[in-house]
Amino acid sequence: MAQIENPRKDFAFTLLIAPDPINPFLVQEVIIPESAHDVVEHGDINFDVKTAGRTKFTTIKLKKIMTTDGADNYIWDWFLSCNDVIIGGGVPPGQYKKVITIYELAEDQVSVLNTWVLNGCWPSKVGEMTLSRQGEDNTIESIELCVDQIEKL
């Protein structure tokens, strides 16, 4: 019977958002996007031949702790740079699209097991926030980011 000696832990990760510095410990949860190929069917004599079509990626989802030491508007400012409804428009995509690198770490919290590089990321949705007079949880900001391309190194 096989036994698992050292299972990976899901808390062992860090991430970088380039070119901006962000404290990676603020990000409490990351859901790495799914990757999928469209299936293209071509006819042959009496059966279909299936080949890979366009590749699509779902959104990356982040949950980030809000800090109490002043305004924490990093994500909101990034979101508005894409399309600000007050001023009518945003900056060009080359200025608001960023590269996010996610590192899955080993149990020593230093060695890297897997690396995902997500290119062309930009915030498509800043989630709602719940405030409660009777709550005691940390305030969490949820963000969804569109992704142009994923590389797994």
C-alpha positions in Angstrom: 0.0 0.0 0.0 1.4 3.4 -1.0 1.7 6.1 1.6 2.1 9.8 1.1 5.0 11.1 3.2 5.2 14.8 2.4 1.9 16.2 1.0 2.1 19.7 -0.4 0.4 22.4 1.6 -1.9 24.9 -0.1 -0.7 27.9 2.0 2.9 27.7 0.7 2.9 30.3 -2.1 3.9 33.8 -2.9 3.3 36.0 -5.8 4.7 39.1 -7.6 2.8 41.7 -9.6 5.2 43.4 -12.0 6.1 46.2 -12.3 4.4 47.2 -9.0 5.5 46.2 -5.6 2.7 44.6 -3.5 3.2 42.8 -0.2 2.7 39.2 -1.2 1.5 38.3 2.4 -1.6 40.5 1.9 -2.8 38.0 -0.7 -4.5 35.3 1.3 -5.9 33.1 -1.5 -5.2 32.6 -5.2 -7.2 30.6 -7.6 -5.0 29.8 -10.6 -7.0 30.0 -13.9 -8.1 27.0 -15.9 -6.6 26.5 -19.3 -8.6 24.9 -22.1 -8.3 24.3 -25.9 -11.3 24.6 -28.1 -12.0 21.4 -29.9 -12.1 21.8 -33.7 -13.7 18.9 -35.6 -12.7 18.1 -39.2 -14.5 15.6 -41.4 -12.7 12.6 -42.8 -14.2 9.7 -44.7 -16.7 8.5 -42.1 -15.5 9.9 -38.8 -14.5 13.2 -37.2 -10.9 14.2 -36.6 -10.5 16.4 -33.6 -7.7 19.0 -33.3 -6.8 21.8 -30.9 -8.2 25.2 -31.6 -7.9 28.5 -29.7 -6.6 28.3 -26.2 -8.7 30.1 -23.5 -8.0 31.0 -19.9 -10.5 31.7 -17.1 -9.9 34.6 -14.7 -7.4 34.5 -11.8 -9.1 35.1 -8.5 -7.3 36.8 -5.5 -8.5 37.5 -2.0 -6.5 40.2 -0.3 -6.5 41.4 3.3 -7.2 45.2 3.7 -4.8 46.9 6.0 -5.6 49.5 8.6 -2.5 51.7 8.1 -4.1 54.2 5.8 -5.9 53.9 2.5 -5.4 50.6 0.6 -6.5 51.6 -2.9 -3.9 49.6 -5.0 -6.5 47.3 -6.7 -9.1 50.0 -7.0 -6.7 52.4 -8.6 -5.6 49.7 -11.0 -9.2 48.9 -11.8 -10.0 52.5 -12.6 -6.9 52.8 -14.8 -8.6 50.3 -17.2 -11.8 52.3 -17.5 -12.8 55.2 -15.3 -16.5 55.9 -15.7 -16.1 59.4 -14.1 -13.4 60.7 -16.5 -14.6 58.6 -19.5 -12.0 56.1 -20.5 -8.7 54.7 -19.3 -5.1 54.3 -20.1 -3.9 52.2 -23.1 -3.8 48.4 -22.4 0.0 48.4 -22.5 -0.1 50.5 -19.4 -2.7 48.7 -17.3 -1.8 45.1 -18.2 0.6 43.5 -15.8 2.5 40.3 -15.3 1.7 38.1 -12.2 4.1 35.4 -11.2 2.9 32.8 -8.7 5.4 30.6 -6.9 4.3 27.4 -5.2 6.8 26.8 -2.4 8.2 23.6 -0.7 7.8 23.0 3.0 10.9 25.1 3.7 9.1 28.1 2.3 12.1 28.9 0.1 12.4 26.2 -2.6 10.1 26.7 -5.5 8.1 23.7 -6.7 6.1 25.3 -9.5 6.0 28.7 -11.2 3.1 30.2 -13.1 3.6 33.4 -15.2 0.4 35.1 -16.1 0.8 37.7 -18.8 -1.6 40.5 -19.7 -3.4 40.6 -16.4 -5.9 43.3 -15.5 -8.7 43.6 -13.0 -12.1 42.9 -14.6 -14.0 42.7 -11.3 -13.5 44.0 -7.8 -15.8 42.0 -5.5 -18.2 43.2 -2.9 -17.1 43.6 0.7 -19.2 42.7 3.7 -19.0 44.8 6.8 -20.7 43.7 10.0 -21.1 45.3 13.4 -21.0 41.8 15.0 -18.2 40.4 12.8 -14.6 39.7 13.8 -13.1 38.4 10.6 -10.5 40.3 8.7 -11.7 42.5 5.9 -11.0 40.8 2.6 -11.0 42.3 -0.9 -11.8 39.9 -3.7 -10.5 40.6 -7.2 -10.9 38.8 -10.6 -8.2 39.4 -13.2 -8.4 38.7 -16.9 -5.4 36.8 -18.3 -4.1 36.8 -21.8 -1.6 33.9 -21.5 -0.3 31.5 -18.9 3.2 29.9 -18.8 3.9 27.1 -16.4 7.7 26.8 -15.7 
